[in-house]
Amino acid sequence: MSNDGAPQPQWDAEAGQWVSGDHRWDAASGQWVARDTAAQTPPAPQAPASDAAPASDAAPAAESEAPATPQTPSQPTTGAEAPATPYASQQTSPQAYPAQGQQPYPGQQAHPGQQSYPGQQAYPGQQQASPAQPYGSQAYPTQTDTTSKKKLGTGAIIGIIAGGVVLLLLIVLGIVALVGAAGGSSPSGGGGGDDTKKSSPEQVVTSYLEAIADGDAKTALGLMESKPSDTTLLTDEALAASNELGEIADIDVTAPKTDKDSYSADVEASFTVGGEPVSGTFRVADYSGKGEWEIYVGTIDIYLGDRYKGLGSTINGIDIDDAESVTVFPGTYELAVSNENYALSGTTSAVVSDPADYTEGDLEATVGLSESGLTAFRTAVNDSVNACVASKTLEAGCGLTVPGTLSDGTQIVDGTLTRTLSADAQAKLANLQPDEIYGDPMQVSGPYIGSVDVVADCIVDGQTMTGCEFFFTPSIGSPLVDFTTTPLTVRWD
C-alpha cells in the first residue's frame, strides 16, 4: 500500500496476478479485492483493431511479435470498465514502481505522455502506452517498422532474368561486331590467303604481285576470281625458277579512277623484273558489291603453237606436254627442249608483266638441229642419195626413175643403168644444210640436190647399143627427213 492508503500494485509471477498487500486486482470486476476472493474468469483478449485502443477498451495494447511488460493497474473506480488481464507471456517484470508521487485513481484517463495503469483508458485514436516500463519513466508509444519486406513475385524474377540474358546477348554481339570490323575477311576463288578479300582494287593487286614475288602460287590463286583452266605453270616450282631468272621487286600500284558503284576496274601497276622496269594493267572485279575485290585478269598466255611439239619442251624446267599455249603469272619464263637432235636459238626466254597485252607472251625462240641432229640429217640424206644413185634399174628411187622407152622410140635396157651425180650435186651433199624449220619441227627438209648423169644400154631401130648417154633425165630434188622414225626416213620431192 502507498503512503496515502491506496493499493501499491506488484506482479505476483507465481500467482500470475497483480497484488497489493492483502489485495489482488480482479480483472472481471475491475477492482481490488481480497486475495482469498475467488477469481472470475477474465474475458478473452482481443487483438487491437488499430494502433490505439478505443476509449471503451481499457486493455493494454500488446506489442506485435515481442511480449511487452504489462502496465500497472490503477485503483478501481466505480463504474470504470475493467481492463483485460495481461497475457502471461507479456508479464516480464515481477515488480514495478510508480514514476510519480501518487497513483492515478481507478478510471482516470491516460493522456499522451502519462503512464498507463490497469483500468486507465486512452483517447480514441491515441496509441496505447507501451507497458514495457509501467513505472520509473513515462511510457511512449512503441515505434514499429511499417516497411513491408515482401518477396519478389515470379513475374518479377522472370523479368530480371530475361533482362540479364538480353544484356548479355547485346554485349556478345557488340564484341563480335568489333572483331569483325577490325579483322577484315578472306579472299575467295582458287583458295589460299585469307586476309585481303575485303579490300580496295589497288590493295588486291598489290597483294597479288607480292605473293608472286614471294613464290606463293596458292595465295596468288586465292586472290583470283577463278582459277585459269591451265595451271601447269601456276605453281611454286615455276615461280621459284621465274624469280631466279629475274626477281620481282619495287611494286607500285596506282588506285584506279572508277565510279564508287562500279563492279570492275583496271589497275595500273609498275614493278621491276630482274632490275628492269616493267608495267601491267590488271583487271579486278567486285561482283558481290561488298568490297570483295578479286583479280579477274591477272595471268598471261604464252602462245607456242606446234613449233615445239615432239621436242620434249619445257618452260622453267616444267614439262609442258607439247601444249600449244601455257598460262603464267607475271615473271620470267625460259623455254628449253630435251630432244638431243634439236636446239633453240634466238629469244628463248621472255619477261611477261602485262595481262592486257595479248602479244607479250609470244616466245621468239627458233627451233633448229643440234650438232647431233645435223649429222643425223646429213647422214640420212647422203645414204638415201647414194642408194638411189647406185641403182641399175629404171626405178631407182630418190626421184631418179627413168622411162623404159623414150619419146623417139629408143628403148633403155633395164638393169644396165649407171648414174653419176653432177659436180654441183656432190658439192651440195658435202655441205648439206637443212632448211629453216617451220611448222612441225620433226619434219626437216633440205635444199635441192642437183642433176644426175645416166649411161645405159639401149635399143635403137632394133639394134642393141652400149654406152648410150641420156640427157634431161630426172635429177635429185629436195629431201624431207622424218625425225619421228628410227632409223630416219628420207622422202624426196
C-alpha positions, 0 to 999 in steps of 0.5 A: 500500500502507498503512503496515502492508503491506496493499493501499491500494485506488484506482479505476483509471477507465481500467482500470475496476478497483480497484488497489493498487500492483502489485495489482488486486482480482479480483472472481471470486476475491475477492482481490488479485492481480497486475495482469498476472493475467488477469481472470475474468469477474465474475458478473452483478449482481443487483438487491437483493431488499430494502433490505439485502443478505443476509449471503451477498451481499457486493455493494454495494447500488446506489442506485435511479435515481442511480449511487452511488460504489462502496465500497472493497474490503477485503483478501481473506480466505480463504474470504470470498465475493467481492463483485460488481464495481461497475457502471461507471456507479456508479464516480464517484470515481477515488480514495478514502481510508480514514476510519480508521487501518487497513483492515478485513481481507478478510471482516470484517463491516460493522456499522451505522455502519462503512464498507463495503469490497469483500468486507465483508458486512452483517447480514441485514436491515441496509441496505447502506452507501451507497458514495457516500463509501467513505472520509473519513466513515462511510457511512449508509444512503441515505434514499429517498422511499417516497411513491408519486406515482401518477396519478389513475385515470379513475374518479377524474377522472370523479368530480371532474368530475361533482362540479364540474358538480353544484356548479355546477348547485346554485349556478345554481339557488340564484341563480335561486331568489333572483331569483325570490323577490325579483322577484315575477311578472306579472299575467295576463288582458287583458295589460299590467303585469307586476309585481303578479300575485303579490300580496295582494287589497288590493295588486291593487286598489290597483294597479288604481285607480292605473293608472286614475288614471294613464290606463293602460287596458292595465295596468288590463286586465292586472290583470283576470281577463278582459277585459269583452266591451265595451271601447269605453270601456276605453281611454286616450282615455276615461280621459284625458277621465274624469280631466279631468272629475274626477281620481282621487286619495287611494286607500285600500284596506282588506285584506279579512277572508277565510279564508287558503284562500279563492279570492275576496274583496271589497275595500273601497276609498275614493278621491276623484273630482274632490275628492269622496269616493267608495267601491267594493267590488271583487271579486278572485279567486285561482283558481290558489291561488298568490297570483295575485290578479286583479280579477274585478269591477272595471268598471261598466255604464252602462245607456242603453237606446234613449233615445239611439239615432239621436242620434249619442251619445257618452260622453267624446267616444267614439262609442258606436254607439247601444249600449244599455249601455257598460262603464267603469272607475271615473271620470267619464263625460259623455254628449253627442249630435251630432244638431243637432235634439236636446239633453240636459238634466238629469244628463248626466254621472255619477261611477261608483266602485262595481262592486257597485252595479248602479244607479250607472251609470244616466245621468239625462240627458233627451233633448229638441229643440234650438232647431233641432229645435223649429222643425223640429217646429213647422214640420212640424206647422203645414204638415201642419195647414194642408194638411189644413185647406185641403182641399175634399174629404171626405178631407182628411187630418190626421184631418179626413175627413168622411162623404159622407152623414150619419146623417139622410140629408143628403148633403155635396157633395164638393169644396165643403168649407171648414174653419176651425180653432177659436180654441183650435186656432190658439192651440195651433199658435202655441205648439206644444210637443212632448211629453216624449220617451220611448222612441225619441227620433226619434219626437216627438209633440205635444199635441192640436190642437183642433176644426175648423169645416166649411161645405159644400154639401149635399143635403137631401130632394133639394134642393141647399143652400149654406152648410150648417154641420156640427157634431161633425165630426172635429177635429185630434188629436195629431201624431207627427213622424218625425225619421228622414225628410227632409223630416219626416213628420207622422202624426196620431192 
